[in-house]
Each structure stands twice: as C-alpha cells, then as structure tokens.
C-alpha cells in the first residue's frame, strides 16, 4: 500500500452561530502502487475535502494518513518538500490553478527549481520533455494560460504535477470543466501515463462512466462517510447500498428505445443533513426507499458483505439481500 487513511475526519467550524460542518467522518481508504482508486458521490459529500487532506493542503481534525510507509496525523506539520514529491494534486479547473502571469515554461520550471530536479541549464529541455509526455509540442513553452484551450491547460497542469516526479496523483474532477469532446483525450492520456510511469491515482469524480473507465477500486461517499467500496465491477454492476443504486440509475442511458424516458432522479436531500452532524440512525434514511425501523435507530457500519465488497447498510446486510434484491 502506497497511500492509506485511517479514520480520517475533518470538521469545519460553523460561522455566524451555525453548527460545525462534518466534511469527513471516519474515512479509511487504501491505494496500491500503480492502481486507481475512484471516489464518487454527489457534490458536498466530501470528495474535494479528502483530496486536499491527501495532498497536504489542509490538516485533518482526527485520523491519520499513511504515505509511502510514513504516518501523518492531525498533529503533523504542513507538508514538506518530500511529501510534495510523493503526491501531487491536479485541480478541477486548470485555468484557475495556473498563474496567469507565468508562461508554461515558467510554471513548470518553477517546480523543477524548487525541488532541484535538474540543473538550471537543462530546465528548458526538461520542460519540453514533460510537454511531450502530455502530447503538447515545444512551442507551447512561451504561452500564457489565457492562450490555452481548456484541454491544453489541463495537459499543462498534469505536466506541472509530473515535474515533481510523484508516485501518486490526486485527480479532483480533472475533466468536469472540459468540453465533452476533450474529456476522452484527457482520460486516455491519464491511462497512458499511468502505464508508462506506474503512477497511483486517486480519481475523484461524480461521473460514473469516467470512474468505471479508469478505476480498479471504487469508494462511494455520502455526507462525509463511505457507504460502499470494492472492485469497480461489483460496486457499479451489482451495488449493495441503495444510494449507489440511485447514483447508477440517475446516469442517462444512450439507448434510442429509452430516449423518451427521463433519467431517474435521486430523492432530494434534507437541508439539515448538510451539516453531517452525528445523529442516531443512518444518514441516508430520510432519502432511502428501502428504509426500515432499524435504519432510524442505529447507524450502520461499513462491513464486507460479499468478499471484498463492503457496504454500510442494514438492508444490504439483512436477509433481503439474499433473495435477489441486490442490484439496481
């Protein structure tokens, strides 16, 4: 295991007399070298908070992070250069993550100089090599971010992340800000880079099709907690948790026979649930069509129900799961 978390939690203090926001609560994940862990869930479920904690941009309230054998907890100081060399974060919007005043060569070259990765006279050549890795010609070295398309800017952001020679990339919605025609190109680029460099990916997205394309393992999050995890085939093709089933059912189907049928919609979330405050019972119970009495009384724990396939659901763990109701 090259990256893992143990009961990772993050609580933000409420402002203006509002209650604290429990962005993450007891999240434990594991990433093997050279593999991809997909993180899915609705907006506000804690995906981006997890990304920032993994990259060291924020410190956890509780729990710990294991990175290449070293354990980092809530008392650990801000990330060192060694940590930045191991794990890099690629943001959702490439234009907002690139300094508008720096050229492509300056943006990437800054990483090389900070980490002393090449001699000063070789910076230009190394920048050109990194651009070639992301399928951009050398002439882009003189361009500023405003002169780049969305896809080109994201390629530059990926090249900048690769400049540190990391072992892990945390990809926070890396294609959601791009045109549909460009998304496949970026995804294919990421797959090729992983094969060539043996990178580990934490791929965060709300797009299940993208996650299926690239992930080995999938974690489903709801209101800061993991509700299901396991191999991508099991999680997406035979989901155990009602929330995962709802996510899968909400994906539009490219089928002419179904063209007149609108995609399924997730039940509306209750506003009070946005704080993620600890309460008795399952957090998904107000939205769950399969809720039972126990769901209102006791919070389910994440447990393995089918080999390496785990879910936090009383219904999935009960006898109904054995009668063919699993799936979606």
SEVO-552769 format. One record per atom (N, C-alpha, C): x, y, z. Coordinates in pm, whole numbers. Last residue first. Layout:
<sites>
[[X Y Z]]
...
</sites>
This chain:
<sites>
[[-2984 -327 -929]]
[[-3042 -198 -934]]
[[-3138 -168 -1031]]
[[-2873 -523 -659]]
[[-2858 -478 -796]]
[[-2930 -347 -813]]
[[-3060 -754 -460]]
[[-2937 -677 -484]]
[[-2930 -639 -631]]
[[-3266 -919 -428]]
[[-3299 -778 -439]]
[[-3176 -693 -464]]
[[-3228 -1190 -387]]
[[-3221 -1141 -524]]
[[-3255 -995 -539]]
[[-3223 -1260 -127]]
[[-3339 -1304 -204]]
[[-3344 -1245 -343]]
[[-3023 -1156 24]]
[[-3004 -1294 -22]]
[[-3119 -1344 -109]]
[[-3111 -915 111]]
[[-3003 -916 11]]
[[-2987 -1055 -50]]
[[-3289 -975 310]]
[[-3343 -933 180]]
[[-3238 -937 71]]
[[-3145 -1025 545]]
[[-3185 -1140 462]]
[[-3240 -1099 326]]
[[-2900 -750 558]]
[[-3007 -835 607]]
[[-3044 -946 511]]
[[-2724 -576 448]]
[[-2668 -681 534]]
[[-2773 -779 583]]
[[-2889 -400 319]]
[[-2799 -482 238]]
[[-2741 -597 319]]
[[-3011 -284 543]]
[[-3091 -361 448]]
[[-3003 -454 366]]
[[-2802 -148 670]]
[[-2872 -255 741]]
[[-2949 -344 645]]
[[-2494 -60 534]]
[[-2639 -60 512]]
[[-2702 -177 586]]
[[-2223 -2 402]]
[[-2274 39 533]]
[[-2425 53 520]]
[[-2033 -257 238]]
[[-2136 -155 238]]
[[-2177 -125 381]]
[[-1784 -414 28]]
[[-1833 -371 158]]
[[-1940 -264 142]]
[[-1626 -676 -122]]
[[-1730 -577 -145]]
[[-1795 -541 -12]]
[[-1462 -890 -108]]
[[-1400 -760 -82]]
[[-1499 -646 -102]]
[[-1723 -1096 -22]]
[[-1580 -1095 -50]]
[[-1518 -963 -10]]
[[-1970 -927 67]]
[[-1952 -1019 -46]]
[[-1805 -1016 -86]]
[[-1963 -764 282]]
[[-2084 -844 265]]
[[-2068 -947 154]]
[[-1778 -597 520]]
[[-1769 -679 399]]
[[-1890 -771 393]]
[[-1914 -288 642]]
[[-1870 -425 663]]
[[-1867 -499 530]]
[[-1963 9 811]]
[[-1913 -48 686]]
[[-1860 -189 713]]
[[-2261 23 1009]]
[[-2115 29 996]]
[[-2075 -36 864]]
[[-2554 227 1054]]
[[-2487 107 1002]]
[[-2337 129 991]]
[[-2695 351 1349]]
[[-2613 385 1232]]
[[-2541 260 1182]]
[[-3027 291 1450]]
[[-2886 254 1462]]
[[-2811 289 1334]]
[[-3283 392 1399]]
[[-3239 371 1537]]
[[-3089 352 1551]]
[[-3356 396 1140]]
[[-3376 518 1217]]
[[-3318 511 1357]]
[[-3308 136 1064]]
[[-3232 241 997]]
[[-3245 375 1071]]
[[-3494 -19 1190]]
[[-3359 -18 1245]]
[[-3274 93 1185]]
[[-3719 12 1022]]
[[-3717 73 1156]]
[[-3577 83 1212]]
[[-3589 78 689]]
[[-3665 1 787]]
[[-3651 68 924]]
[[-3581 198 353]]
[[-3554 216 496]]
[[-3646 133 582]]
[[-3589 204 82]]
[[-3589 72 145]]
[[-3572 78 296]]
[[-3559 459 -14]]
[[-3689 393 -37]]
[[-3700 257 32]]
[[-3401 717 166]]
[[-3393 577 123]]
[[-3532 516 105]]
[[-3388 964 275]]
[[-3400 956 129]]
[[-3416 813 79]]
[[-3356 930 549]]
[[-3464 1018 501]]
[[-3487 1009 350]]
[[-3122 749 558]]
[[-3258 701 584]]
[[-3368 795 534]]
[[-2864 828 542]]
[[-2937 820 416]]
[[-3084 783 436]]
[[-2769 810 799]]
[[-2784 943 741]]
[[-2865 941 612]]
[[-2920 590 1031]]
[[-2848 605 904]]
[[-2874 743 846]]
[[-2906 661 1390]]
[[-2960 609 1266]]
[[-2874 639 1145]]
[[-2850 963 1565]]
[[-2884 821 1568]]
[[-2941 781 1432]]
[[-2594 1179 1434]]
[[-2726 1154 1486]]
[[-2749 1004 1486]]
[[-2345 1413 1381]]
[[-2371 1276 1421]]
[[-2509 1265 1486]]
[[-2386 1631 1102]]
[[-2376 1611 1247]]
[[-2416 1469 1283]]
[[-2388 1723 844]]
[[-2323 1595 870]]
[[-2310 1565 1018]]
[[-2506 1944 746]]
[[-2404 1965 848]]
[[-2329 1836 878]]
[[-2698 1852 572]]
[[-2576 1907 514]]
[[-2467 1931 617]]
[[-2934 1776 683]]
[[-2830 1674 673]]
[[-2699 1729 624]]
[[-3110 1982 661]]
[[-3045 1961 792]]
[[-2931 1862 784]]
[[-3215 1954 406]]
[[-3118 2061 431]]
[[-3043 2038 561]]
[[-3232 1634 262]]
[[-3282 1728 361]]
[[-3175 1829 394]]
[[-3222 1575 -89]]
[[-3159 1566 42]]
[[-3221 1667 136]]
[[-3457 1414 -301]]
[[-3397 1538 -251]]
[[-3341 1518 -111]]
[[-3362 1112 -468]]
[[-3452 1185 -378]]
[[-3381 1307 -323]]
[[-3230 1131 -798]]
[[-3209 1100 -658]]
[[-3312 1174 -575]]
[[-3407 1023 -1085]]
[[-3354 1130 -1002]]
[[-3336 1081 -859]]
[[-3352 861 -1400]]
[[-3402 862 -1262]]
[[-3335 974 -1184]]
[[-3401 1030 -1714]]
[[-3320 954 -1618]]
[[-3378 964 -1478]]
[[-3709 996 -1902]]
[[-3609 1078 -1833]]
[[-3527 993 -1737]]
[[-3768 839 -2202]]
[[-3776 822 -2058]]
[[-3669 907 -1990]]
[[-3729 849 -2471]]
[[-3841 924 -2417]]
[[-3853 916 -2267]]
[[-3515 678 -2517]]
[[-3496 822 -2538]]
[[-3608 904 -2476]]
[[-3498 411 -2508]]
[[-3523 477 -2380]]
[[-3520 629 -2392]]
[[-3431 337 -2759]]
[[-3557 285 -2706]]
[[-3597 353 -2576]]
[[-3175 445 -2790]]
[[-3289 508 -2859]]
[[-3423 463 -2804]]
[[-2963 496 -2525]]
[[-3041 391 -2590]]
[[-3161 455 -2656]]
[[-2764 581 -2315]]
[[-2762 612 -2459]]
[[-2830 500 -2536]]
[[-2899 687 -2012]]
[[-2864 571 -2093]]
[[-2873 609 -2241]]
[[-2785 890 -1741]]
[[-2861 875 -1865]]
[[-2809 758 -1948]]
[[-2783 787 -1406]]
[[-2698 808 -1523]]
[[-2782 790 -1650]]
[[-2942 714 -1198]]
[[-2953 852 -1243]]
[[-2869 882 -1366]]
[[-2871 459 -1128]]
[[-2997 475 -1201]]
[[-3013 615 -1256]]
[[-2635 507 -983]]
[[-2627 436 -1109]]
[[-2753 456 -1193]]
[[-2746 639 -758]]
[[-2647 706 -842]]
[[-2641 641 -980]]
[[-2908 433 -658]]
[[-2969 557 -705]]
[[-2874 635 -795]]
[[-2714 248 -583]]
[[-2812 211 -685]]
[[-2878 336 -745]]
[[-2591 393 -382]]
[[-2515 360 -501]]
[[-2609 320 -615]]
[[-2806 397 -199]]
[[-2754 522 -255]]
[[-2674 497 -382]]
[[-2841 127 -126]]
[[-2945 197 -204]]
[[-2897 328 -265]]
[[-2559 -87 -171]]
[[-2621 23 -97]]
[[-2726 93 -183]]
[[-2468 -269 -360]]
[[-2535 -318 -241]]
[[-2612 -207 -169]]
[[-2449 -307 -717]]
[[-2439 -226 -595]]
[[-2522 -283 -481]]
[[-2326 -443 -950]]
[[-2409 -509 -850]]
[[-2403 -433 -719]]
[[-2182 -263 -1105]]
[[-2272 -357 -1172]]
[[-2366 -429 -1075]]
[[-2035 -106 -926]]
[[-2117 -42 -1029]]
[[-2217 -136 -1094]]
[[-1915 -287 -746]]
[[-1980 -166 -696]]
[[-2075 -107 -800]]
[[-1808 -490 -911]]
[[-1910 -521 -811]]
[[-1987 -396 -769]]
[[-1626 -353 -1075]]
[[-1733 -432 -1135]]
[[-1844 -457 -1035]]
[[-1448 -227 -893]]
[[-1541 -145 -971]]
[[-1654 -227 -1032]]
[[-1425 -364 -561]]
[[-1386 -363 -703]]
[[-1491 -295 -789]]
[[-1535 -128 -300]]
[[-1499 -259 -352]]
[[-1451 -250 -495]]
[[-1779 29 -87]]
[[-1649 24 -153]]
[[-1620 -119 -196]]
[[-2011 259 57]]
[[-1985 135 -18]]
[[-1846 143 -79]]
[[-2009 478 217]]
[[-2126 391 228]]
[[-2107 261 150]]
[[-1806 686 402]]
[[-1806 583 299]]
[[-1927 493 322]]
[[-1907 1027 466]]
[[-1878 891 508]]
[[-1878 796 389]]
[[-1990 1278 381]]
[[-1863 1266 452]]
[[-1826 1127 498]]
[[-2236 1229 245]]
[[-2227 1316 362]]
[[-2105 1287 448]]
[[-2109 947 99]]
[[-2234 1020 121]]
[[-2223 1097 253]]
[[-1912 779 -148]]
[[-1925 862 -28]]
[[-2060 931 -23]]
[[-1767 485 -258]]
[[-1885 570 -271]]
[[-1904 645 -140]]
[[-1479 381 -420]]
[[-1535 420 -290]]
[[-1651 514 -316]]
[[-1341 122 -614]]
[[-1429 239 -606]]
[[-1478 256 -464]]
[[-1052 7 -793]]
[[-1140 2 -677]]
[[-1222 130 -673]]
[[-972 79 -1052]]
[[-963 -61 -1009]]
[[-1056 -86 -890]]
[[-1087 313 -1303]]
[[-1065 269 -1165]]
[[-1052 118 -1151]]
[[-1151 405 -1561]]
[[-1012 416 -1515]]
[[-984 346 -1382]]
[[-1417 369 -1629]]
[[-1315 357 -1734]]
[[-1174 344 -1677]]
[[-1564 429 -1402]]
[[-1559 289 -1449]]
[[-1444 269 -1547]]
[[-1530 705 -1401]]
[[-1474 625 -1293]]
[[-1463 479 -1335]]
[[-1675 779 -1628]]
[[-1532 807 -1620]]
[[-1465 718 -1515]]
[[-1929 695 -1546]]
[[-1870 638 -1666]]
[[-1719 659 -1667]]
[[-1986 851 -1323]]
[[-1963 708 -1304]]
[[-1899 644 -1426]]
[[-1886 1149 -1220]]
[[-1918 1084 -1347]]
[[-1884 935 -1337]]
[[-1787 1273 -1010]]
[[-1928 1235 -997]]
[[-1976 1163 -1123]]
[[-1456 1194 -884]]
[[-1549 1237 -987]]
[[-1692 1203 -947]]
[[-1117 1137 -841]]
[[-1239 1186 -777]]
[[-1332 1242 -884]]
[[-879 904 -815]]
[[-959 971 -917]]
[[-1094 1006 -859]]
[[-567 864 -734]]
[[-693 879 -660]]
[[-780 966 -750]]
[[-329 651 -883]]
[[-425 758 -898]]
[[-533 750 -790]]
[[15 586 -916]]
[[-107 556 -845]]
[[-200 675 -856]]
[[210 513 -1209]]
[[155 606 -1112]]
[[35 546 -1040]]
[[388 405 -1400]]
[[342 326 -1285]]
[[292 415 -1172]]
[[447 531 -1634]]
[[517 577 -1514]]
[[480 500 -1388]]
[[292 404 -1833]]
[[433 435 -1858]]
[[511 463 -1729]]
[[37 378 -1721]]
[[107 260 -1770]]
[[257 285 -1785]]
[[-19 647 -1667]]
[[-14 551 -1558]]
[[61 425 -1599]]
[[-20 756 -1923]]
[[82 799 -1827]]
[[94 701 -1711]]
[[-249 630 -2029]]
[[-116 605 -2088]]
[[-6 643 -1989]]
[[-451 733 -1867]]
[[-430 588 -1871]]
[[-290 557 -1925]]
[[-430 1006 -1929]]
[[-405 960 -1792]]
[[-377 810 -1788]]
[[-503 1001 -2201]]
[[-370 1048 -2162]]
[[-335 997 -2022]]
[[-767 920 -2182]]
[[-671 831 -2249]]
[[-528 870 -2215]]
[[-867 1153 -2054]]
[[-874 1022 -1989]]
[[-775 924 -2050]]
[[-821 1346 -2249]]
[[-753 1357 -2120]]
[[-755 1223 -2047]]
[[-991 1248 -2452]]
[[-848 1265 -2478]]
[[-770 1271 -2347]]
[[-1242 1260 -2333]]
[[-1187 1129 -2368]]
[[-1037 1138 -2392]]
[[-1276 1541 -2310]]
[[-1266 1456 -2191]]
[[-1201 1321 -2223]]
[[-1324 1677 -2540]]
[[-1187 1677 -2490]]
[[-1169 1577 -2376]]
[[-1593 1667 -2591]]
[[-1503 1614 -2693]]
[[-1360 1601 -2645]]
[[-1702 1803 -2373]]
[[-1719 1658 -2383]]
[[-1621 1597 -2481]]
[[-1479 2045 -2230]]
[[-1581 2005 -2327]]
[[-1586 1853 -2338]]
[[-1413 2053 -1872]]
[[-1374 2046 -2013]]
[[-1493 2011 -2102]]
[[-1454 2028 -1608]]
[[-1455 2165 -1660]]
[[-1425 2169 -1809]]
[[-1422 1756 -1556]]
[[-1556 1813 -1548]]
[[-1565 1954 -1605]]
[[-1177 1631 -1545]]
[[-1236 1652 -1678]]
[[-1369 1727 -1674]]
[[-1089 1598 -1282]]
[[-997 1656 -1381]]
[[-1058 1684 -1517]]
[[-1182 1580 -1002]]
[[-1270 1614 -1115]]
[[-1188 1670 -1231]]
[[-878 1563 -891]]
[[-1006 1611 -840]]
[[-1091 1663 -955]]
[[-649 1330 -852]]
[[-717 1396 -963]]
[[-857 1434 -919]]
[[-346 1286 -724]]
[[-484 1301 -679]]
[[-555 1387 -782]]
[[-92 1068 -808]]
[[-165 1186 -849]]
[[-306 1179 -791]]
[[213 940 -682]]
[[67 943 -673]]
[[16 1075 -729]]
[[478 976 -709]]
[[430 838 -721]]
[[278 831 -725]]
[[618 1252 -900]]
[[544 1190 -789]]
[[515 1043 -815]]
[[797 1446 -1025]]
[[822 1301 -1029]]
[[750 1228 -915]]
[[737 1706 -1060]]
[[790 1669 -929]]
[[824 1520 -919]]
[[617 1706 -1309]]
[[753 1762 -1297]]
[[817 1724 -1164]]
[[358 1629 -1293]]
[[456 1524 -1322]]
[[599 1575 -1305]]
[[236 1877 -1257]]
[[232 1779 -1149]]
[[338 1672 -1169]]
[[285 1985 -1511]]
[[342 2051 -1393]]
[[344 1956 -1274]]
[[131 1812 -1666]]
[[277 1815 -1684]]
[[345 1880 -1565]]
[[-122 1886 -1572]]
[[-74 1749 -1549]]
[[78 1743 -1564]]
[[-130 2148 -1667]]
[[-141 2123 -1523]]
[[-92 1983 -1488]]
[[-117 2099 -1940]]
[[-7 2171 -1877]]
[[-10 2147 -1726]]
[[-364 1972 -1971]]
[[-241 1898 -2002]]
[[-120 1965 -1938]]
[[-529 2187 -1909]]
[[-527 2071 -1819]]
[[-405 1984 -1846]]
[[-477 2354 -2128]]
[[-442 2400 -1993]]
[[-438 2283 -1895]]
[[-584 2198 -2335]]
[[-440 2227 -2333]]
[[-395 2272 -2194]]
[[-856 2198 -2264]]
[[-782 2073 -2270]]
[[-632 2094 -2265]]
[[-915 2474 -2282]]
[[-932 2402 -2157]]
[[-852 2273 -2154]]
[[-648 2644 -2464]]
[[-783 2592 -2450]]
[[-794 2516 -2318]]
[[-441 2926 -2391]]
[[-461 2782 -2399]]
[[-609 2748 -2392]]
[[-392 3184 -2333]]
[[-372 3144 -2472]]
[[-396 2995 -2494]]
[[-409 3212 -2063]]
[[-522 3263 -2142]]
[[-510 3228 -2290]]
[[-155 3107 -1976]]
[[-279 3030 -1961]]
[[-395 3079 -2046]]
[[92 3177 -2235]]
[[30 3203 -2105]]
[[-102 3126 -2096]]
[[368 3021 -2408]]
[[228 3065 -2397]]
[[187 3087 -2252]]
[[614 2911 -2447]]
[[606 3057 -2435]]
[[464 3109 -2412]]
[[579 2639 -2480]]
[[654 2686 -2364]]
[[639 2836 -2342]]
[[462 2546 -2710]]
[[373 2591 -2604]]
[[448 2650 -2486]]
[[647 2436 -2878]]
[[613 2577 -2899]]
[[521 2633 -2790]]
[[667 2164 -2831]]
[[756 2254 -2757]]
[[717 2401 -2771]]
[[334 2016 -2816]]
[[462 2049 -2879]]
[[539 2155 -2801]]
[[191 1775 -2599]]
[[194 1915 -2640]]
[[329 1946 -2701]]
[[157 1523 -2470]]
[[118 1543 -2611]]
[[100 1690 -2647]]
[[271 1487 -2229]]
[[126 1514 -2229]]
[[77 1554 -2368]]
[[536 1450 -2299]]
[[467 1342 -2229]]
[[316 1361 -2229]]
[[599 1700 -2398]]
[[588 1589 -2493]]
[[514 1471 -2429]]
[[621 1838 -2160]]
[[513 1872 -2253]]
[[492 1760 -2355]]
[[852 1716 -2062]]
[[726 1699 -1990]]
[[607 1733 -2079]]
[[1040 1807 -2249]]
[[1015 1662 -2233]]
[[881 1637 -2164]]
[[1033 2082 -2204]]
[[992 2030 -2335]]
[[961 1881 -2328]]
[[1139 2082 -1946]]
[[1002 2130 -1968]]
[[949 2078 -2101]]
[[1396 1995 -2005]]
[[1310 1910 -1924]]
[[1163 1952 -1939]]
[[1494 2211 -2156]]
[[1484 2078 -2217]]
[[1390 1987 -2138]]
[[1484 2416 -1961]]
[[1405 2426 -2085]]
[[1387 2288 -2149]]
[[1667 2320 -1766]]
[[1525 2341 -1735]]
[[1440 2342 -1861]]
[[1936 2295 -1792]]
[[1854 2190 -1851]]
[[1705 2207 -1827]]
[[2060 2494 -1653]]
[[2074 2497 -1799]]
[[1989 2391 -1869]]
[[2007 2420 -1388]]
[[1941 2538 -1445]]
[[1948 2538 -1598]]
[[1957 2067 -1347]]
[[2043 2185 -1348]]
[[1973 2299 -1422]]
[[1666 1938 -1177]]
[[1758 1944 -1291]]
[[1847 2067 -1276]]
[[1549 1950 -926]]
[[1544 1823 -1000]]
[[1637 1821 -1122]]
[[1488 2122 -705]]
[[1625 2098 -753]]
[[1637 1967 -830]]
[[1240 2198 -634]]
[[1281 2065 -590]]
[[1421 2028 -638]]
[[1238 2450 -754]]
[[1209 2437 -611]]
[[1259 2304 -557]]
[[1288 2388 -1025]]
[[1386 2464 -948]]
[[1364 2447 -798]]
[[1060 2245 -1104]]
[[1192 2185 -1120]]
[[1297 2255 -1035]]
[[863 2435 -1056]]
[[862 2309 -981]]
[[1001 2244 -987]]
[[932 2628 -1246]]
[[934 2663 -1104]]
[[937 2538 -1018]]
[[882 2507 -1490]]
[[1021 2524 -1447]]
[[1033 2560 -1301]]
[[608 2534 -1510]]
[[665 2401 -1490]]
[[808 2410 -1438]]
[[591 2816 -1531]]
[[508 2742 -1435]]
[[566 2604 -1405]]
[[768 2881 -1739]]
[[793 2932 -1604]]
[[715 2853 -1499]]
[[649 2751 -1956]]
[[784 2713 -1914]]
[[814 2762 -1774]]
[[404 2887 -1970]]
[[406 2744 -1943]]
[[543 2701 -1894]]
[[440 3202 -1793]]
[[431 3120 -1914]]
[[432 2973 -1874]]
[[246 3368 -1547]]
[[359 3284 -1583]]
[[335 3213 -1715]]
[[16 3499 -1486]]
[[132 3581 -1521]]
[[251 3499 -1569]]
[[-176 3318 -1404]]
[[-194 3384 -1535]]
[[-75 3466 -1579]]
[[-98 3008 -1273]]
[[-74 3151 -1254]]
[[-84 3222 -1388]]
[[-353 2764 -1267]]
[[-231 2813 -1329]]
[[-218 2963 -1308]]
[[-599 2712 -1166]]
[[-485 2657 -1092]]
[[-351 2700 -1150]]
[[-784 2816 -1338]]
[[-775 2878 -1206]]
[[-656 2827 -1127]]
[[-746 2646 -1556]]
[[-714 2788 -1570]]
[[-703 2857 -1434]]
[[-833 2391 -1471]]
[[-690 2416 -1496]]
[[-655 2564 -1504]]
[[-1038 2288 -1230]]
[[-1032 2395 -1330]]
[[-887 2431 -1357]]
[[-965 2072 -1055]]
[[-1076 2062 -1148]]
[[-1064 2163 -1262]]
[[-611 1990 -1012]]
[[-739 2050 -978]]
[[-841 2038 -1091]]
[[-405 1746 -896]]
[[-449 1810 -1020]]
[[-591 1859 -998]]
[[-150 1711 -660]]
[[-293 1729 -681]]
[[-317 1802 -813]]
[[91 1461 -574]]
[[56 1587 -636]]
[[-93 1591 -666]]
[[330 1304 -372]]
[[189 1315 -409]]
[[160 1455 -460]]
[[609 1314 -341]]
[[541 1185 -348]]
[[401 1195 -404]]
[[687 1577 -324]]
[[748 1495 -428]]
[[673 1364 -448]]
[[552 1656 -99]]
[[509 1710 -227]]
[[569 1633 -344]]
[[710 1526 91]]
[[571 1484 71]]
[[519 1533 -63]]
[[946 1670 65]]
[[947 1526 38]]
[[805 1475 13]]
[[879 1919 147]]
[[906 1900 5]]
[[905 1753 -32]]
[[607 1872 382]]
[[744 1902 346]]
[[761 1884 196]]
[[299 2011 492]]
[[374 1916 410]]
[[514 1963 376]]
[[282 2122 840]]
[[250 2133 698]]
[[343 2047 612]]
[[309 1864 1101]]
[[329 1998 1047]]
[[292 2003 899]]
[[67 1658 1260]]
[[181 1671 1170]]
[[189 1813 1114]]
[[-155 1613 1402]]
[[-54 1695 1468]]
[[69 1717 1379]]
[[-310 1437 1261]]
[[-360 1575 1275]]
[[-259 1667 1340]]
[[-46 1246 1096]]
[[-172 1262 1167]]
[[-209 1409 1179]]
[[118 1024 887]]
[[95 1165 913]]
[[-40 1179 980]]
[[359 776 852]]
[[226 808 903]]
[[219 955 939]]
[[520 624 574]]
[[524 724 682]]
[[382 760 722]]
[[475 453 358]]
[[530 398 482]]
[[537 494 599]]
[[361 622 166]]
[[488 555 139]]
[[555 508 268]]
[[160 751 401]]
[[212 784 268]]
[[351 723 252]]
[[-130 753 580]]
[[-6 678 560]]
[[39 698 416]]
[[-294 970 795]]
[[-267 939 655]]
[[-134 865 649]]
[[-544 959 1058]]
[[-407 967 1007]]
[[-402 927 859]]
[[-769 1130 1291]]
[[-728 1025 1199]]
[[-588 1048 1145]]
[[-899 1467 1282]]
[[-867 1342 1350]]
[[-831 1239 1246]]
[[-880 1685 1117]]
[[-920 1706 1256]]
[[-885 1584 1340]]
[[-603 1718 886]]
[[-724 1652 936]]
[[-754 1691 1081]]
[[-506 2013 709]]
[[-475 1911 810]]
[[-604 1847 860]]
[[-460 2082 359]]
[[-527 2103 487]]
[[-488 1989 581]]
[[-286 2002 168]]
[[-327 2142 166]]
[[-404 2180 291]]
[[-213 1737 145]]
[[-149 1817 249]]
[[-184 1963 246]]
[[-338 1563 -22]]
[[-228 1641 -78]]
[[-158 1728 24]]
[[-535 1467 150]]
[[-435 1375 98]]
[[-313 1450 46]]
[[-688 1700 188]]
[[-620 1638 302]]
[[-509 1545 254]]
[[-786 1742 -68]]
[[-700 1843 -7]]
[[-625 1787 114]]
[[-945 1510 -104]]
[[-833 1538 -193]]
[[-734 1636 -129]]
[[-1140 1546 95]]
[[-1048 1432 103]]
[[-926 1457 16]]
[[-1268 1767 -16]]
[[-1202 1779 115]]
[[-1102 1667 133]]
[[-1375 1652 -243]]
[[-1267 1751 -258]]
[[-1195 1775 -127]]
[[-1568 1475 -120]]
[[-1463 1427 -212]]
[[-1346 1525 -220]]
[[-1786 1538 37]]
[[-1655 1536 100]]
[[-1541 1493 9]]
[[-2031 1581 -76]]
[[-2016 1458 2]]
[[-1879 1446 68]]
[[-2072 1796 -242]]
[[-2089 1817 -100]]
[[-2070 1693 -15]]
[[-2214 1625 -514]]
[[-2145 1744 -467]]
[[-2175 1764 -319]]
[[-2220 1262 -468]]
[[-2276 1391 -505]]
[[-2186 1507 -460]]
[[-1957 1032 -565]]
[[-2061 1082 -476]]
[[-2110 1217 -525]]
[[-1645 847 -566]]
[[-1765 902 -628]]
[[-1865 946 -522]]
[[-1321 773 -638]]
[[-1405 827 -530]]
[[-1525 894 -595]]
[[-1112 504 -734]]
[[-1213 602 -771]]
[[-1296 642 -650]]
[[-782 434 -749]]
[[-894 431 -656]]
[[-991 541 -696]]
[[-564 249 -946]]
[[-650 366 -939]]
[[-765 342 -843]]
[[-211 152 -915]]
[[-354 127 -934]]
[[-433 257 -920]]
[[55 190 -850]]
[[21 165 -988]]
[[-125 139 -1016]]
[[22 69 -521]]
[[108 132 -620]]
[[64 93 -761]]
[[-306 97 -375]]
[[-188 19 -409]]
[[-108 90 -518]]
[[-470 267 -125]]
[[-431 271 -266]]
[[-303 192 -284]]
[[-745 280 93]]
[[-613 226 65]]
[[-589 227 -85]]
[[-929 456 353]]
[[-910 408 217]]
[[-769 351 202]]
[[-1163 567 578]]
[[-1044 482 565]]
[[-1038 427 424]]
[[-1312 825 754]]
[[-1288 770 620]]
[[-1156 693 618]]
[[-1451 960 972]]
[[-1402 823 980]]
[[-1379 756 846]]
[[-1597 1201 801]]
[[-1615 1132 929]]
[[-1569 988 918]]
[[-1579 1529 668]]
[[-1537 1389 661]]
[[-1551 1327 799]]
[[-1724 1756 740]]
[[-1699 1729 599]]
[[-1657 1585 576]]
[[-1934 1868 946]]
[[-1854 1745 947]]
[[-1831 1702 802]]
[[-1952 2191 1051]]
[[-1976 2105 935]]
[[-1880 1987 940]]
[[-2110 2327 1344]]
[[-1992 2284 1268]]
[[-2032 2190 1154]]
[[-2394 2557 1316]]
[[-2326 2439 1372]]
[[-2204 2400 1287]]
[[-2369 2919 1324]]
[[-2412 2794 1262]]
[[-2335 2676 1321]]
[[-2279 3160 1412]]
[[-2364 3083 1501]]
[[-2414 2953 1442]]
[[-2112 3246 1204]]
[[-2237 3316 1232]]
[[-2333 3237 1318]]
[[-1990 2926 1101]]
[[-1978 3071 1108]]
[[-2115 3132 1136]]
[[-1847 2624 1233]]
[[-1956 2699 1174]]
[[-1937 2849 1192]]
[[-1540 2469 1152]]
[[-1619 2546 1247]]
[[-1728 2624 1175]]
[[-1522 2152 1005]]
[[-1505 2296 987]]
[[-1595 2369 1087]]
[[-1353 1852 1043]]
[[-1466 1932 1089]]
[[-1432 2079 1071]]
[[-1262 1546 919]]
[[-1239 1689 905]]
[[-1367 1763 943]]
[[-1093 1232 957]]
[[-1208 1319 979]]
[[-1166 1465 963]]
[[-1006 897 896]]
[[-977 1038 868]]
[[-1104 1122 882]]
[[-948 627 961]]
[[-1048 703 1035]]
[[-1026 854 1020]]
[[-667 630 785]]
[[-726 554 895]]
[[-817 647 974]]
[[-557 592 446]]
[[-606 676 556]]
[[-671 587 660]]
[[-275 545 225]]
[[-391 499 300]]
[[-433 601 403]]
[[-56 447 -31]]
[[-131 556 31]]
[[-251 497 105]]
[[65 212 -98]]
[[146 332 -108]]
[[78 452 -41]]
[[84 -120 0]]
[[0 0 0]]
[[88 125 0]]
</sites>
